[in-house]
Amino acid sequence: MLTDTFGERLKATRKIKNMTQLELSKRLELSKATVSAYEQVASYPSIETLVKICNILDVSADFLLGLSDNLTFEMGGLTNEQRNSVLQFISTIEKANRIIGK
């Protein structure tokens, strides 16, 4: 797992689900600052919190951790073309971060 993959994928998945950091934090019973820290890779969730995140966002831990590129949830009625665009966008960000050494 690249250290920043989790944060990028958490943020992208949250946005795909049309959820704000505040909304996610309330559902996790955490502060908004904690969710922000996860997305900025300033900290990582506990295993219990990771499971909650996966359940709330309906996504696999493997995807969030960068172990798989397979999304296991329906992305809000997106077409296959739109879904592929989202995945390409995520992949492009990951590659750019590797190049700049993040």
Gaussian input, Z-matrix of N, CA and C with variables (Angstrom, degrees):
# hf/3-21g

backbone

0 1
 N
 C     1     B1
 C     2     B2     1     A1
 N     3     B3     2     A2     1     D1
 C     4     B4     3     A3     2     D2
 C     5     B5     4     A4     3     D3
 N     6     B6     5     A5     4     D4
 C     7     B7     6     A6     5     D5
 C     8     B8     7     A7     6     D6
 N     9     B9     8     A8     7     D7
 C    10    B10     9     A9     8     D8
 C    11    B11    10    A10     9     D9
 N    12    B12    11    A11    10    D10
 C    13    B13    12    A12    11    D11
 C    14    B14    13    A13    12    D12
 N    15    B15    14    A14    13    D13
 C    16    B16    15    A15    14    D14
 C    17    B17    16    A16    15    D15
 N    18    B18    17    A17    16    D16
 C    19    B19    18    A18    17    D17
 C    20    B20    19    A19    18    D18
 N    21    B21    20    A20    19    D19
 C    22    B22    21    A21    20    D20
 C    23    B23    22    A22    21    D21
 N    24    B24    23    A23    22    D22
 C    25    B25    24    A24    23    D23
 C    26    B26    25    A25    24    D24
 N    27    B27    26    A26    25    D25
 C    28    B28    27    A27    26    D26
 C    29    B29    28    A28    27    D27
 N    30    B30    29    A29    28    D28
 C    31    B31    30    A30    29    D29
 C    32    B32    31    A31    30    D30
 N    33    B33    32    A32    31    D31
 C    34    B34    33    A33    32    D32
 C    35    B35    34    A34    33    D33
 N    36    B36    35    A35    34    D34
 C    37    B37    36    A36    35    D35
 C    38    B38    37    A37    36    D36
 N    39    B39    38    A38    37    D37
 C    40    B40    39    A39    38    D38
 C    41    B41    40    A40    39    D39
 N    42    B42    41    A41    40    D40
 C    43    B43    42    A42    41    D41
 C    44    B44    43    A43    42    D42
 N    45    B45    44    A44    43    D43
 C    46    B46    45    A45    44    D44
 C    47    B47    46    A46    45    D45
 N    48    B48    47    A47    46    D46
 C    49    B49    48    A48    47    D47
 C    50    B50    49    A49    48    D48
 N    51    B51    50    A50    49    D49
 C    52    B52    51    A51    50    D50
 C    53    B53    52    A52    51    D51
 N    54    B54    53    A53    52    D52
 C    55    B55    54    A54    53    D53
 C    56    B56    55    A55    54    D54
 N    57    B57    56    A56    55    D55
 C    58    B58    57    A57    56    D56
 C    59    B59    58    A58    57    D57
 N    60    B60    59    A59    58    D58
 C    61    B61    60    A60    59    D59
 C    62    B62    61    A61    60    D60
 N    63    B63    62    A62    61    D61
 C    64    B64    63    A63    62    D62
 C    65    B65    64    A64    63    D63
 N    66    B66    65    A65    64    D64
 C    67    B67    66    A66    65    D65
 C    68    B68    67    A67    66    D66
 N    69    B69    68    A68    67    D67
 C    70    B70    69    A69    68    D68
 C    71    B71    70    A70    69    D69
 N    72    B72    71    A71    70    D70
 C    73    B73    72    A72    71    D71
 C    74    B74    73    A73    72    D72
 N    75    B75    74    A74    73    D73
 C    76    B76    75    A75    74    D74
 C    77    B77    76    A76    75    D75
 N    78    B78    77    A77    76    D76
 C    79    B79    78    A78    77    D77
 C    80    B80    79    A79    78    D78
 N    81    B81    80    A80    79    D79
 C    82    B82    81    A81    80    D80
 C    83    B83    82    A82    81    D81
 N    84    B84    83    A83    82    D82
 C    85    B85    84    A84    83    D83
 C    86    B86    85    A85    84    D84
 N    87    B87    86    A86    85    D85
 C    88    B88    87    A87    86    D86
 C    89    B89    88    A88    87    D87
 N    90    B90    89    A89    88    D88
 C    91    B91    90    A90    89    D89
 C    92    B92    91    A91    90    D90
 N    93    B93    92    A92    91    D91
 C    94    B94    93    A93    92    D92
 C    95    B95    94    A94    93    D93
 N    96    B96    95    A95    94    D94
 C    97    B97    96    A96    95    D95
 C    98    B98    97    A97    96    D96
 N    99    B99    98    A98    97    D97
 C   100   B100    99    A99    98    D98
 C   101   B101   100   A100    99    D99
 N   102   B102   101   A101   100   D100
 C   103   B103   102   A102   101   D101
 C   104   B104   103   A103   102   D102
 N   105   B105   104   A104   103   D103
 C   106   B106   105   A105   104   D104
 C   107   B107   106   A106   105   D105
 N   108   B108   107   A107   106   D106
 C   109   B109   108   A108   107   D107
 C   110   B110   109   A109   108   D108
 N   111   B111   110   A110   109   D109
 C   112   B112   111   A111   110   D110
 C   113   B113   112   A112   111   D111
 N   114   B114   113   A113   112   D112
 C   115   B115   114   A114   113   D113
 C   116   B116   115   A115   114   D114
 N   117   B117   116   A116   115   D115
 C   118   B118   117   A117   116   D116
 C   119   B119   118   A118   117   D117
 N   120   B120   119   A119   118   D118
 C   121   B121   120   A120   119   D119
 C   122   B122   121   A121   120   D120
 N   123   B123   122   A122   121   D121
 C   124   B124   123   A123   122   D122
 C   125   B125   124   A124   123   D123
 N   126   B126   125   A125   124   D124
 C   127   B127   126   A126   125   D125
 C   128   B128   127   A127   126   D126
 N   129   B129   128   A128   127   D127
 C   130   B130   129   A129   128   D128
 C   131   B131   130   A130   129   D129
 N   132   B132   131   A131   130   D130
 C   133   B133   132   A132   131   D131
 C   134   B134   133   A133   132   D132
 N   135   B135   134   A134   133   D133
 C   136   B136   135   A135   134   D134
 C   137   B137   136   A136   135   D135
 N   138   B138   137   A137   136   D136
 C   139   B139   138   A138   137   D137
 C   140   B140   139   A139   138   D138
 N   141   B141   140   A140   139   D139
 C   142   B142   141   A141   140   D140
 C   143   B143   142   A142   141   D141
 N   144   B144   143   A143   142   D142
 C   145   B145   144   A144   143   D143
 C   146   B146   145   A145   144   D144
 N   147   B147   146   A146   145   D145
 C   148   B148   147   A147   146   D146
 C   149   B149   148   A148   147   D147
 N   150   B150   149   A149   148   D148
 C   151   B151   150   A150   149   D149
 C   152   B152   151   A151   150   D150
 N   153   B153   152   A152   151   D151
 C   154   B154   153   A153   152   D152
 C   155   B155   154   A154   153   D153
 N   156   B156   155   A155   154   D154
 C   157   B157   156   A156   155   D155
 C   158   B158   157   A157   156   D156
 N   159   B159   158   A158   157   D157
 C   160   B160   159   A159   158   D158
 C   161   B161   160   A160   159   D159
 N   162   B162   161   A161   160   D160
 C   163   B163   162   A162   161   D161
 C   164   B164   163   A163   162   D162
 N   165   B165   164   A164   163   D163
 C   166   B166   165   A165   164   D164
 C   167   B167   166   A166   165   D165
 N   168   B168   167   A167   166   D166
 C   169   B169   168   A168   167   D167
 C   170   B170   169   A169   168   D168
 N   171   B171   170   A170   169   D169
 C   172   B172   171   A171   170   D170
 C   173   B173   172   A172   171   D171
 N   174   B174   173   A173   172   D172
 C   175   B175   174   A174   173   D173
 C   176   B176   175   A175   174   D174
 N   177   B177   176   A176   175   D175
 C   178   B178   177   A177   176   D176
 C   179   B179   178   A178   177   D177
 N   180   B180   179   A179   178   D178
 C   181   B181   180   A180   179   D179
 C   182   B182   181   A181   180   D180
 N   183   B183   182   A182   181   D181
 C   184   B184   183   A183   182   D182
 C   185   B185   184   A184   183   D183
 N   186   B186   185   A185   184   D184
 C   187   B187   186   A186   185   D185
 C   188   B188   187   A187   186   D186
 N   189   B189   188   A188   187   D187
 C   190   B190   189   A189   188   D188
 C   191   B191   190   A190   189   D189
 N   192   B192   191   A191   190   D190
 C   193   B193   192   A192   191   D191
 C   194   B194   193   A193   192   D192
 N   195   B195   194   A194   193   D193
 C   196   B196   195   A195   194   D194
 C   197   B197   196   A196   195   D195
 N   198   B198   197   A197   196   D196
 C   199   B199   198   A198   197   D197
 C   200   B200   199   A199   198   D198
 N   201   B201   200   A200   199   D199
 C   202   B202   201   A201   200   D200
 C   203   B203   202   A202   201   D201
 N   204   B204   203   A203   202   D202
 C   205   B205   204   A204   203   D203
 C   206   B206   205   A205   204   D204
 N   207   B207   206   A206   205   D205
 C   208   B208   207   A207   206   D206
 C   209   B209   208   A208   207   D207
 N   210   B210   209   A209   208   D208
 C   211   B211   210   A210   209   D209
 C   212   B212   211   A211   210   D210
 N   213   B213   212   A212   211   D211
 C   214   B214   213   A213   212   D212
 C   215   B215   214   A214   213   D213
 N   216   B216   215   A215   214   D214
 C   217   B217   216   A216   215   D215
 C   218   B218   217   A217   216   D216
 N   219   B219   218   A218   217   D217
 C   220   B220   219   A219   218   D218
 C   221   B221   220   A220   219   D219
 N   222   B222   221   A221   220   D220
 C   223   B223   222   A222   221   D221
 C   224   B224   223   A223   222   D222
 N   225   B225   224   A224   223   D223
 C   226   B226   225   A225   224   D224
 C   227   B227   226   A226   225   D225
 N   228   B228   227   A227   226   D226
 C   229   B229   228   A228   227   D227
 C   230   B230   229   A229   228   D228
 N   231   B231   230   A230   229   D229
 C   232   B232   231   A231   230   D230
 C   233   B233   232   A232   231   D231
 N   234   B234   233   A233   232   D232
 C   235   B235   234   A234   233   D233
 C   236   B236   235   A235   234   D234
 N   237   B237   236   A236   235   D235
 C   238   B238   237   A237   236   D236
 C   239   B239   238   A238   237   D237
 N   240   B240   239   A239   238   D238
 C   241   B241   240   A240   239   D239
 C   242   B242   241   A241   240   D240
 N   243   B243   242   A242   241   D241
 C   244   B244   243   A243   242   D242
 C   245   B245   244   A244   243   D243
 N   246   B246   245   A245   244   D244
 C   247   B247   246   A246   245   D245
 C   248   B248   247   A247   246   D246
 N   249   B249   248   A248   247   D247
 C   250   B250   249   A249   248   D248
 C   251   B251   250   A250   249   D249
 N   252   B252   251   A251   250   D250
 C   253   B253   252   A252   251   D251
 C   254   B254   253   A253   252   D252
 N   255   B255   254   A254   253   D253
 C   256   B256   255   A255   254   D254
 C   257   B257   256   A256   255   D255
 N   258   B258   257   A257   256   D256
 C   259   B259   258   A258   257   D257
 C   260   B260   259   A259   258   D258
 N   261   B261   260   A260   259   D259
 C   262   B262   261   A261   260   D260
 C   263   B263   262   A262   261   D261
 N   264   B264   263   A263   262   D262
 C   265   B265   264   A264   263   D263
 C   266   B266   265   A265   264   D264
 N   267   B267   266   A266   265   D265
 C   268   B268   267   A267   266   D266
 C   269   B269   268   A268   267   D267
 N   270   B270   269   A269   268   D268
 C   271   B271   270   A270   269   D269
 C   272   B272   271   A271   270   D270
 N   273   B273   272   A272   271   D271
 C   274   B274   273   A273   272   D272
 C   275   B275   274   A274   273   D273
 N   276   B276   275   A275   274   D274
 C   277   B277   276   A276   275   D275
 C   278   B278   277   A277   276   D276
 N   279   B279   278   A278   277   D277
 C   280   B280   279   A279   278   D278
 C   281   B281   280   A280   279   D279
 N   282   B282   281   A281   280   D280
 C   283   B283   282   A282   281   D281
 C   284   B284   283   A283   282   D282
 N   285   B285   284   A284   283   D283
 C   286   B286   285   A285   284   D284
 C   287   B287   286   A286   285   D285
 N   288   B288   287   A287   286   D286
 C   289   B289   288   A288   287   D287
 C   290   B290   289   A289   288   D288
 N   291   B291   290   A290   289   D289
 C   292   B292   291   A291   290   D290
 C   293   B293   292   A292   291   D291
 N   294   B294   293   A293   292   D292
 C   295   B295   294   A294   293   D293
 C   296   B296   295   A295   294   D294
 N   297   B297   296   A296   295   D295
 C   298   B298   297   A297   296   D296
 C   299   B299   298   A298   297   D297
 N   300   B300   299   A299   298   D298
 C   301   B301   300   A300   299   D299
 C   302   B302   301   A301   300   D300
 N   303   B303   302   A302   301   D301
 C   304   B304   303   A303   302   D302
 C   305   B305   304   A304   303   D303

   B1=1.4522
   B2=1.5238
   B3=1.2853
   B4=1.4507
   B5=1.5195
   B6=1.3041
   B7=1.4613
   B8=1.5133
   B9=1.3153
   B10=1.4605
   B11=1.5282
   B12=1.3133
   B13=1.4647
   B14=1.5170
   B15=1.3301
   B16=1.4541
   B17=1.5254
   B18=1.3133
   B19=1.4585
   B20=1.5155
   B21=1.3230
   B22=1.4640
   B23=1.5230
   B24=1.3157
   B25=1.4614
   B26=1.5220
   B27=1.3250
   B28=1.4619
   B29=1.5243
   B30=1.3191
   B31=1.4613
   B32=1.5293
   B33=1.3295
   B34=1.4615
   B35=1.5281
   B36=1.3218
   B37=1.4612
   B38=1.5202
   B39=1.3169
   B40=1.4686
   B41=1.5212
   B42=1.3325
   B43=1.4648
   B44=1.5223
   B45=1.3258
   B46=1.4600
   B47=1.5181
   B48=1.3158
   B49=1.4646
   B50=1.5338
   B51=1.3297
   B52=1.4673
   B53=1.5259
   B54=1.3190
   B55=1.4533
   B56=1.5353
   B57=1.3188
   B58=1.4602
   B59=1.5223
   B60=1.3181
   B61=1.4621
   B62=1.5227
   B63=1.3206
   B64=1.4594
   B65=1.5267
   B66=1.3238
   B67=1.4688
   B68=1.5318
   B69=1.3220
   B70=1.4606
   B71=1.5228
   B72=1.3025
   B73=1.4637
   B74=1.5267
   B75=1.3212
   B76=1.4723
   B77=1.5226
   B78=1.3201
   B79=1.4701
   B80=1.5220
   B81=1.3303
   B82=1.4653
   B83=1.5261
   B84=1.3336
   B85=1.4625
   B86=1.5358
   B87=1.3367
   B88=1.4655
   B89=1.5184
   B90=1.3128
   B91=1.4629
   B92=1.5247
   B93=1.3253
   B94=1.4593
   B95=1.5294
   B96=1.3314
   B97=1.4688
   B98=1.5308
   B99=1.3232
   B100=1.4685
   B101=1.5164
   B102=1.3247
   B103=1.4695
   B104=1.5274
   B105=1.3103
   B106=1.4633
   B107=1.5286
   B108=1.3163
   B109=1.4705
   B110=1.5292
   B111=1.3326
   B112=1.4675
   B113=1.5258
   B114=1.3236
   B115=1.4642
   B116=1.5284
   B117=1.3241
   B118=1.4701
   B119=1.5193
   B120=1.3144
   B121=1.4571
   B122=1.5230
   B123=1.3224
   B124=1.4620
   B125=1.5265
   B126=1.3301
   B127=1.4636
   B128=1.5144
   B129=1.3208
   B130=1.4520
   B131=1.5228
   B132=1.3380
   B133=1.4567
   B134=1.5301
   B135=1.3160
   B136=1.4608
   B137=1.5255
   B138=1.3119
   B139=1.4624
   B140=1.5260
   B141=1.3350
   B142=1.4605
   B143=1.5244
   B144=1.3326
   B145=1.4603
   B146=1.5221
   B147=1.3188
   B148=1.4650
   B149=1.5278
   B150=1.3122
   B151=1.4742
   B152=1.5270
   B153=1.3253
   B154=1.4672
   B155=1.5256
   B156=1.3310
   B157=1.4702
   B158=1.5267
   B159=1.3264
   B160=1.4753
   B161=1.5222
   B162=1.3269
   B163=1.4633
   B164=1.5237
   B165=1.3150
   B166=1.4674
   B167=1.5259
   B168=1.3333
   B169=1.4561
   B170=1.5256
   B171=1.3260
   B172=1.4616
   B173=1.5242
   B174=1.3234
   B175=1.4563
   B176=1.5286
   B177=1.3173
   B178=1.4578
   B179=1.5263
   B180=1.3137
   B181=1.4590
   B182=1.5266
   B183=1.3335
   B184=1.4660
   B185=1.5209
   B186=1.3275
   B187=1.4530
   B188=1.5241
   B189=1.3325
   B190=1.4664
   B191=1.5224
   B192=1.3232
   B193=1.4574
   B194=1.5218
   B195=1.3262
   B196=1.4616
   B197=1.5112
   B198=1.3381
   B199=1.4601
   B200=1.5215
   B201=1.3252
   B202=1.4661
   B203=1.5249
   B204=1.3102
   B205=1.4588
   B206=1.5153
   B207=1.3224
   B208=1.4573
   B209=1.5182
   B210=1.3243
   B211=1.4573
   B212=1.5183
   B213=1.3222
   B214=1.4608
   B215=1.5179
   B216=1.3247
   B217=1.4547
   B218=1.5165
   B219=1.3028
   B220=1.4558
   B221=1.5178
   B222=1.2996
   B223=1.4589
   B224=1.5152
   B225=1.3118
   B226=1.4535
   B227=1.5150
   B228=1.3138
   B229=1.4532
   B230=1.5191
   B231=1.3214
   B232=1.4543
   B233=1.5248
   B234=1.2982
   B235=1.4583
   B236=1.5194
   B237=1.3265
   B238=1.4663
   B239=1.5254
   B240=1.3276
   B241=1.4667
   B242=1.5303
   B243=1.3245
   B244=1.4645
   B245=1.5339
   B246=1.3295
   B247=1.4621
   B248=1.5278
   B249=1.3405
   B250=1.4656
   B251=1.5246
   B252=1.3368
   B253=1.4690
   B254=1.5222
   B255=1.3305
   B256=1.4707
   B257=1.5267
   B258=1.3253
   B259=1.4640
   B260=1.5228
   B261=1.3331
   B262=1.4636
   B263=1.5215
   B264=1.3268
   B265=1.4540
   B266=1.5307
   B267=1.3173
   B268=1.4641
   B269=1.5220
   B270=1.3144
   B271=1.4596
   B272=1.5258
   B273=1.3228
   B274=1.4685
   B275=1.5241
   B276=1.3176
   B277=1.4680
   B278=1.5240
   B279=1.3298
   B280=1.4614
   B281=1.5268
   B282=1.3159
   B283=1.4636
   B284=1.5210
   B285=1.3224
   B286=1.4604
   B287=1.5156
   B288=1.3083
   B289=1.4620
   B290=1.5183
   B291=1.3398
   B292=1.4668
   B293=1.5332
   B294=1.3311
   B295=1.4661
   B296=1.5240
   B297=1.3336
   B298=1.4628
   B299=1.5340
   B300=1.3357
   B301=1.4568
   B302=1.4991
   B303=1.2967
   B304=1.4737
   B305=1.4873
   A1=109.02
   A2=117.43
   A3=120.87
   A4=107.12
   A5=116.56
   A6=118.83
   A7=113.77
   A8=118.54
   A9=119.48
   A10=113.19
   A11=117.86
   A12=120.69
   A13=111.25
   A14=117.15
   A15=120.46
   A16=111.03
   A17=117.03
   A18=120.82
   A19=112.75
   A20=115.84
   A21=120.19
   A22=111.50
   A23=115.51
   A24=119.25
   A25=111.68
   A26=116.91
   A27=119.47
   A28=109.72
   A29=116.10
   A30=120.51
   A31=111.06
   A32=116.76
   A33=120.48
   A34=110.97
   A35=116.64
   A36=120.44
   A37=110.52
   A38=116.87
   A39=121.16
   A40=110.25
   A41=115.99
   A42=119.87
   A43=112.07
   A44=117.23
   A45=120.50
   A46=109.96
   A47=116.10
   A48=121.95
   A49=111.76
   A50=116.74
   A51=122.27
   A52=112.16
   A53=116.12
   A54=121.82
   A55=108.84
   A56=116.54
   A57=120.67
   A58=109.53
   A59=115.72
   A60=119.78
   A61=110.42
   A62=116.25
   A63=120.36
   A64=110.94
   A65=116.84
   A66=120.04
   A67=110.99
   A68=116.20
   A69=119.56
   A70=110.45
   A71=116.96
   A72=119.91
   A73=111.49
   A74=117.14
   A75=120.44
   A76=110.85
   A77=116.56
   A78=119.45
   A79=111.67
   A80=116.43
   A81=120.84
   A82=112.25
   A83=115.25
   A84=121.94
   A85=110.78
   A86=113.76
   A87=123.08
   A88=108.04
   A89=116.70
   A90=119.71
   A91=110.06
   A92=115.69
   A93=121.14
   A94=109.32
   A95=116.60
   A96=121.07
   A97=111.37
   A98=116.76
   A99=120.21
   A100=110.42
   A101=117.12
   A102=120.54
   A103=109.51
   A104=117.08
   A105=121.14
   A106=110.54
   A107=116.77
   A108=121.15
   A109=110.85
   A110=116.95
   A111=119.64
   A112=110.17
   A113=116.64
   A114=120.64
   A115=112.13
   A116=116.73
   A117=120.98
   A118=111.62
   A119=117.05
   A120=124.62
   A121=111.86
   A122=115.52
   A123=120.42
   A124=110.02
   A125=115.96
   A126=121.74
   A127=108.75
   A128=115.20
   A129=121.66
   A130=109.66
   A131=116.78
   A132=119.56
   A133=111.59
   A134=115.29
   A135=120.44
   A136=107.82
   A137=116.21
   A138=120.33
   A139=110.12
   A140=116.59
   A141=120.62
   A142=111.05
   A143=116.59
   A144=120.45
   A145=110.62
   A146=117.67
   A147=120.82
   A148=110.30
   A149=116.61
   A150=120.42
   A151=109.75
   A152=117.68
   A153=120.75
   A154=110.90
   A155=116.22
   A156=120.73
   A157=109.87
   A158=115.81
   A159=120.23
   A160=111.14
   A161=116.64
   A162=119.92
   A163=111.49
   A164=117.44
   A165=121.18
   A166=111.16
   A167=116.43
   A168=120.56
   A169=112.75
   A170=116.29
   A171=121.89
   A172=111.04
   A173=114.27
   A174=121.32
   A175=108.41
   A176=117.52
   A177=120.20
   A178=111.04
   A179=115.11
   A180=121.08
   A181=109.84
   A182=117.00
   A183=120.17
   A184=111.18
   A185=116.93
   A186=119.75
   A187=110.41
   A188=117.41
   A189=120.37
   A190=111.82
   A191=117.37
   A192=121.44
   A193=113.39
   A194=116.97
   A195=120.22
   A196=113.90
   A197=117.19
   A198=120.96
   A199=111.79
   A200=115.87
   A201=121.95
   A202=108.21
   A203=115.65
   A204=120.55
   A205=111.32
   A206=116.22
   A207=120.60
   A208=110.86
   A209=115.71
   A210=120.16
   A211=107.19
   A212=116.34
   A213=119.05
   A214=112.11
   A215=117.26
   A216=119.97
   A217=109.43
   A218=115.11
   A219=120.44
   A220=108.32
   A221=116.63
   A222=120.91
   A223=110.81
   A224=116.23
   A225=121.75
   A226=115.52
   A227=118.11
   A228=120.45
   A229=113.75
   A230=117.82
   A231=120.26
   A232=110.34
   A233=115.51
   A234=120.36
   A235=108.22
   A236=116.65
   A237=120.22
   A238=111.26
   A239=116.04
   A240=120.54
   A241=110.51
   A242=117.05
   A243=120.69
   A244=110.99
   A245=116.57
   A246=120.99
   A247=110.24
   A248=116.77
   A249=120.64
   A250=111.05
   A251=117.17
   A252=120.52
   A253=111.00
   A254=116.74
   A255=120.94
   A256=109.93
   A257=117.05
   A258=120.48
   A259=111.64
   A260=117.42
   A261=120.40
   A262=110.58
   A263=116.81
   A264=121.43
   A265=110.40
   A266=116.38
   A267=120.50
   A268=110.14
   A269=116.60
   A270=121.16
   A271=111.48
   A272=117.56
   A273=121.92
   A274=111.03
   A275=116.78
   A276=120.69
   A277=110.35
   A278=116.79
   A279=120.32
   A280=110.80
   A281=117.30
   A282=121.29
   A283=110.77
   A284=117.73
   A285=121.12
   A286=110.91
   A287=117.13
   A288=120.34
   A289=111.65
   A290=116.77
   A291=119.40
   A292=110.01
   A293=116.28
   A294=121.08
   A295=111.24
   A296=116.71
   A297=118.99
   A298=112.67
   A299=114.73
   A300=118.75
   A301=116.11
   A302=117.95
   A303=120.53
   A304=110.61
   D1=129.09
   D2=170.82
   D3=-73.67
   D4=141.35
   D5=-173.40
   D6=-61.26
   D7=-29.74
   D8=-178.02
   D9=-94.24
   D10=-5.40
   D11=-179.54
   D12=-60.11
   D13=-44.36
   D14=-178.08
   D15=-57.79
   D16=-49.85
   D17=-178.82
   D18=-60.92
   D19=-44.02
   D20=179.79
   D21=-63.63
   D22=-44.86
   D23=-177.39
   D24=-72.09
   D25=-35.36
   D26=176.16
   D27=-61.18
   D28=-48.17
   D29=-178.84
   D30=-63.02
   D31=-46.24
   D32=-178.76
   D33=-62.70
   D34=-42.73
   D35=-179.29
   D36=-67.04
   D37=-42.09
   D38=178.01
   D39=-59.02
   D40=-44.25
   D41=-179.27
   D42=-68.42
   D43=-37.66
   D44=176.73
   D45=-59.77
   D46=-36.24
   D47=179.64
   D48=-82.78
   D49=7.15
   D50=179.64
   D51=54.15
   D52=44.93
   D53=-178.55
   D54=-118.88
   D55=136.42
   D56=176.34
   D57=-83.83
   D58=165.70
   D59=174.57
   D60=-59.34
   D61=-39.81
   D62=-179.60
   D63=-63.32
   D64=-44.37
   D65=179.22
   D66=-61.73
   D67=-44.53
   D68=178.83
   D69=-64.42
   D70=-42.57
   D71=-179.03
   D72=-61.79
   D73=-39.55
   D74=178.36
   D75=-64.43
   D76=-42.31
   D77=179.89
   D78=-68.16
   D79=-28.96
   D80=178.01
   D81=-86.27
   D82=-10.09
   D83=-175.05
   D84=59.89
   D85=45.49
   D86=177.62
   D87=-129.62
   D88=170.30
   D89=176.52
   D90=-78.72
   D91=156.73
   D92=175.58
   D93=-61.31
   D94=-36.09
   D95=179.21
   D96=-60.86
   D97=-34.41
   D98=179.07
   D99=-67.53
   D100=-44.91
   D101=177.76
   D102=-62.42
   D103=-42.24
   D104=177.24
   D105=-59.78
   D106=-41.60
   D107=179.10
   D108=-63.34
   D109=-38.30
   D110=176.57
   D111=-62.15
   D112=-44.79
   D113=-177.35
   D114=-69.38
   D115=-28.71
   D116=179.28
   D117=-92.03
   D118=3.34
   D119=-179.90
   D120=59.35
   D121=32.50
   D122=174.56
   D123=-84.55
   D124=-21.19
   D125=174.74
   D126=-157.32
   D127=168.31
   D128=179.85
   D129=-123.96
   D130=151.49
   D131=179.65
   D132=-75.63
   D133=158.73
   D134=170.99
   D135=-68.55
   D136=168.34
   D137=177.17
   D138=-59.40
   D139=-42.34
   D140=-179.62
   D141=-61.71
   D142=-42.24
   D143=179.38
   D144=-69.57
   D145=-37.73
   D146=177.16
   D147=-59.37
   D148=-42.84
   D149=178.43
   D150=-62.49
   D151=-41.74
   D152=178.20
   D153=-62.59
   D154=-43.72
   D155=178.68
   D156=-58.21
   D157=-47.22
   D158=-179.43
   D159=-60.49
   D160=-41.58
   D161=179.80
   D162=-67.90
   D163=-42.66
   D164=-178.89
   D165=-66.17
   D166=-43.98
   D167=-177.17
   D168=-89.29
   D169=-5.44
   D170=179.17
   D171=55.96
   D172=54.51
   D173=-178.34
   D174=-140.68
   D175=156.25
   D176=-178.94
   D177=-82.93
   D178=150.50
   D179=174.62
   D180=-63.19
   D181=-35.99
   D182=178.56
   D183=-57.63
   D184=-41.25
   D185=178.88
   D186=-66.20
   D187=-49.44
   D188=-178.06
   D189=-61.53
   D190=-34.45
   D191=-178.07
   D192=-84.86
   D193=-2.79
   D194=178.18
   D195=81.68
   D196=14.92
   D197=179.47
   D198=-85.96
   D199=-15.62
   D200=-179.00
   D201=-148.50
   D202=149.83
   D203=174.56
   D204=-101.97
   D205=7.79
   D206=-178.72
   D207=-88.40
   D208=116.99
   D209=172.61
   D210=-80.94
   D211=136.14
   D212=-176.64
   D213=-106.59
   D214=11.51
   D215=-179.12
   D216=-123.12
   D217=162.11
   D218=175.41
   D219=-83.62
   D220=128.15
   D221=-176.51
   D222=-88.40
   D223=72.16
   D224=171.29
   D225=53.47
   D226=38.95
   D227=176.68
   D228=76.33
   D229=21.35
   D230=179.37
   D231=-71.16
   D232=148.49
   D233=173.56
   D234=-73.32
   D235=166.38
   D236=177.14
   D237=-58.78
   D238=-38.48
   D239=179.44
   D240=-63.90
   D241=-44.39
   D242=179.00
   D243=-65.74
   D244=-41.75
   D245=178.50
   D246=-60.98
   D247=-43.59
   D248=178.25
   D249=-63.66
   D250=-36.60
   D251=176.91
   D252=-62.67
   D253=-42.02
   D254=178.26
   D255=-62.38
   D256=-46.39
   D257=179.97
   D258=-64.07
   D259=-38.46
   D260=177.25
   D261=-64.98
   D262=-39.49
   D263=178.31
   D264=-61.26
   D265=-46.80
   D266=178.95
   D267=-60.80
   D268=-44.41
   D269=179.56
   D270=-62.85
   D271=-40.63
   D272=178.73
   D273=-62.18
   D274=-42.79
   D275=178.49
   D276=-63.54
   D277=-43.61
   D278=179.18
   D279=-60.95
   D280=-43.85
   D281=-179.88
   D282=-65.37
   D283=-42.43
   D284=179.17
   D285=-62.56
   D286=-40.02
   D287=178.96
   D288=-66.52
   D289=-35.88
   D290=177.33
   D291=-64.95
   D292=-39.55
   D293=-178.61
   D294=-65.32
   D295=-42.06
   D296=-178.39
   D297=-86.21
   D298=0.57
   D299=173.91
   D300=80.94
   D301=22.95
   D302=177.55
   D303=-77.85

